[in-house]
Amino acid sequence: MHTDAHAPSPMTDLIPPDATEDSLNAPLITLNELDEAIDRLGVAVPCRSYDPEVFFAEAPADVEYAKSLCQTCPLREACLAGAKDRREPWGVWGGELFVQGVVVPRKRPRGRPRKNPVTA
């Protein structure tokens, strides 16, 4: 479960006045492009303001917490599009969970039975 140790102060007014819709929604294909876009914003974004470990958490509650943090980010859509293009192997990107390069709706806890039976 998440703790307040991850949360500095609430973020407000994230979108700078000179940002355009196109600049905020264009896919950020490389991680360098994502870093540069974050730097150009000049404001705090969740992946730089909170403990990075939360975006690669194992516990389902922590994954949901990370996904909720992304909802306030002005680069969320571009981050998600870039992560899909890169087929990120795992983690929360743009408010979605990636597992083996594919977006999955939620993290399944360890020890849970398989969704589909395995034939022997």
C-alpha positions as a Markdown table, in Angstrom:
| # | Residue | x | y | z |
|---|---|---|---|---|
| 1 | Met | 0.0 | 0.0 | 0.0 |
| 2 | His | 1.2 | 3.5 | -0.7 |
| 3 | Thr | 2.5 | 5.8 | 2.0 |
| 4 | Asp | 2.9 | 9.5 | 2.4 |
| 5 | Ala | 6.6 | 9.1 | 1.9 |
| 6 | His | 6.0 | 9.1 | -1.8 |
| 7 | Ala | 4.0 | 12.3 | -1.8 |
| 8 | Pro | 5.7 | 15.7 | -1.6 |
| 9 | Ser | 3.2 | 18.5 | -2.1 |
| 10 | Pro | 0.3 | 18.4 | -4.4 |
| 11 | Met | 1.1 | 19.7 | -7.9 |
| 12 | Thr | -0.9 | 22.5 | -9.4 |
| 13 | Asp | -0.7 | 24.6 | -12.6 |
| 14 | Leu | 1.4 | 21.9 | -14.4 |
| 15 | Ile | 0.8 | 23.1 | -17.9 |
| 16 | Pro | 2.9 | 26.2 | -18.9 |
| 17 | Pro | 1.2 | 29.0 | -20.8 |
| 18 | Asp | 3.3 | 28.5 | -24.0 |
| 19 | Ala | 2.5 | 24.7 | -24.3 |
| 20 | Thr | 0.3 | 23.7 | -27.2 |
| 21 | Glu | -1.9 | 20.7 | -27.4 |
| 22 | Asp | 0.3 | 19.2 | -30.1 |
| 23 | Ser | 3.4 | 19.6 | -28.0 |
| 24 | Leu | 1.8 | 17.8 | -25.0 |
| 25 | Asn | 0.2 | 14.9 | -27.0 |
| 26 | Ala | 3.0 | 14.0 | -29.5 |
| 27 | Pro | 4.4 | 10.5 | -28.8 |
| 28 | Leu | 7.7 | 10.7 | -27.0 |
| 29 | Ile | 9.4 | 7.8 | -28.8 |
| 30 | Thr | 12.7 | 7.8 | -27.0 |
| 31 | Leu | 13.4 | 8.3 | -23.3 |
| 32 | Asn | 15.7 | 11.2 | -24.3 |
| 33 | Glu | 12.7 | 12.9 | -25.9 |
| 34 | Leu | 10.7 | 12.3 | -22.7 |
| 35 | Asp | 13.4 | 13.8 | -20.6 |
| 36 | Glu | 13.7 | 16.8 | -22.9 |
| 37 | Ala | 10.0 | 17.4 | -22.9 |
| 38 | Ile | 10.0 | 17.3 | -19.1 |
| 39 | Asp | 12.8 | 19.7 | -18.9 |
| 40 | Arg | 11.0 | 22.1 | -21.4 |
| 41 | Leu | 7.9 | 22.1 | -19.2 |
| 42 | Gly | 9.8 | 23.6 | -16.3 |
| 43 | Val | 7.3 | 22.3 | -13.8 |
| 44 | Ala | 7.2 | 19.2 | -11.6 |
| 45 | Val | 5.8 | 16.0 | -13.1 |
| 46 | Pro | 4.9 | 12.9 | -11.0 |
| 47 | Cys | 7.7 | 10.7 | -12.3 |
| 48 | Arg | 10.3 | 13.2 | -11.2 |
| 49 | Ser | 8.5 | 14.3 | -8.0 |
| 50 | Tyr | 7.7 | 11.0 | -6.4 |
| 51 | Asp | 9.9 | 8.0 | -5.6 |
| 52 | Pro | 10.6 | 6.3 | -9.0 |
| 53 | Glu | 10.2 | 2.9 | -7.4 |
| 54 | Val | 6.5 | 3.4 | -7.1 |
| 55 | Phe | 6.2 | 3.4 | -10.9 |
| 56 | Phe | 7.8 | -0.1 | -11.0 |
| 57 | Ala | 6.1 | -1.5 | -7.9 |
| 58 | Glu | 5.1 | -5.1 | -7.4 |
| 59 | Ala | 2.1 | -4.6 | -5.1 |
| 60 | Pro | -1.2 | -4.1 | -6.9 |
| 61 | Ala | -2.1 | -1.2 | -4.6 |
| 62 | Asp | 1.2 | 0.6 | -5.3 |
| 63 | Val | 0.7 | 0.1 | -9.1 |
| 64 | Glu | -2.8 | 1.7 | -8.8 |
| 65 | Tyr | -1.3 | 4.6 | -6.8 |
| 66 | Ala | 1.4 | 5.2 | -9.5 |
| 67 | Lys | -1.3 | 5.1 | -12.2 |
| 68 | Ser | -3.3 | 7.7 | -10.3 |
| 69 | Leu | -0.2 | 10.0 | -10.0 |
| 70 | Cys | 0.1 | 10.0 | -13.8 |
| 71 | Gln | -3.4 | 11.5 | -14.2 |
| 72 | Thr | -2.1 | 14.9 | -13.2 |
| 73 | Cys | 0.8 | 15.0 | -15.7 |
| 74 | Pro | 0.5 | 17.2 | -18.7 |
| 75 | Leu | 2.7 | 14.7 | -20.7 |
| 76 | Arg | 0.6 | 11.7 | -19.8 |
| 77 | Glu | -0.7 | 11.0 | -23.3 |
| 78 | Ala | 2.6 | 11.6 | -25.0 |
| 79 | Cys | 4.4 | 9.4 | -22.4 |
| 80 | Leu | 1.8 | 6.6 | -22.9 |
| 81 | Ala | 2.1 | 6.8 | -26.8 |
| 82 | Gly | 5.9 | 6.6 | -26.6 |
| 83 | Ala | 5.8 | 3.7 | -24.2 |
| 84 | Lys | 3.5 | 1.8 | -26.5 |
| 85 | Asp | 5.8 | 2.5 | -29.5 |
| 86 | Arg | 8.9 | 1.4 | -27.5 |
| 87 | Arg | 7.0 | -1.6 | -26.1 |
| 88 | Glu | 8.2 | -0.8 | -22.6 |
| 89 | Pro | 8.8 | -4.1 | -20.8 |
| 90 | Trp | 7.2 | -3.1 | -17.5 |
| 91 | Gly | 6.2 | -0.3 | -15.2 |
| 92 | Val | 3.6 | 2.4 | -15.2 |
| 93 | Trp | 3.9 | 4.8 | -18.1 |
| 94 | Gly | 1.4 | 7.5 | -19.0 |
| 95 | Gly | -1.0 | 6.1 | -16.4 |
| 96 | Glu | -1.1 | 2.6 | -17.7 |
| 97 | Leu | 0.6 | -0.6 | -16.5 |
| 98 | Phe | 3.0 | -2.3 | -19.0 |
| 99 | Val | 3.9 | -6.0 | -18.6 |
| 100 | Gln | 6.1 | -7.6 | -21.3 |
| 101 | Gly | 5.5 | -4.6 | -23.6 |
| 102 | Val | 1.7 | -4.7 | -23.4 |
| 103 | Val | -0.8 | -2.5 | -21.5 |
| 104 | Val | -2.6 | -4.6 | -18.9 |
| 105 | Pro | -5.7 | -3.3 | -16.9 |
| 106 | Arg | -4.3 | -4.2 | -13.5 |
| 107 | Lys | -1.6 | -6.0 | -11.7 |
| 108 | Arg | -2.4 | -9.5 | -10.5 |
| 109 | Pro | -1.1 | -10.4 | -7.1 |
| 110 | Arg | 1.5 | -13.2 | -6.7 |
| 111 | Gly | 0.2 | -16.7 | -6.0 |
| 112 | Arg | -3.0 | -16.3 | -7.8 |
| 113 | Pro | -4.1 | -19.2 | -10.1 |
| 114 | Arg | -3.8 | -18.9 | -13.8 |
| 115 | Lys | -6.5 | -17.2 | -15.7 |
| 116 | Asn | -6.6 | -20.0 | -18.3 |
| 117 | Pro | -6.1 | -23.6 | -17.4 |
| 118 | Val | -2.9 | -25.2 | -18.7 |
| 119 | Thr | -3.4 | -28.6 | -20.4 |
| 120 | Ala | -0.8 | -31.2 | -19.6 |
